[in-house]
Amino acid sequence: MASGIRVKINSAGARALLTDPSVAADIMARAERIAASARAKASPDDMVNEPFTAVESSTKGRAMARVVSSSPHGVRSQNKRNTLLKSIDAGR
């Protein structure tokens, strides 16, 4: 192994990357793809709400997105089939 290698992180640059609008857009697009994949895996239902939705949940320090069960049907699908876990590859 190499020894003596030192890395110094540029804090301002890292912070700028974490809050950049294009990074936030990419993260949200990935969450939308995961939600679409999860919706496709859920059984058909006549409810008004989609079973899974992507939600932007950015904070002051970084861009984030979540995919949530947005109806009782989505909650049942997640509990019974682990739908969100099986859909995670769609975010690549």
C-alpha positions, 0 to 999 in steps of 0.5 A: 500500500502507498503511504504518505498520501494526503487528501485535503477536501475542499469544503466549499467545493463539496458543499457546492456540489451537494447543493447544486441544482443539477445534482438535485434534479438528477437525484429527483429523476432517480427517485421518480424512476424508482417510484415508477418501477415500484408502481409497476410492481404493485398490483392494480388498484382503483384508489385515487392516489398512486401507491408510491411517489417521489418527494423532494426532501432537500435540506440546507446542506444537501439535495435529497429525495425520498420515495414513499408509500402514498396510499394504503395500497402502497403500504400493503404492497411494501409490507407484503412484497418489499416493493421499494427494495426490489425497485431500487435498481431503477435509480441507477 
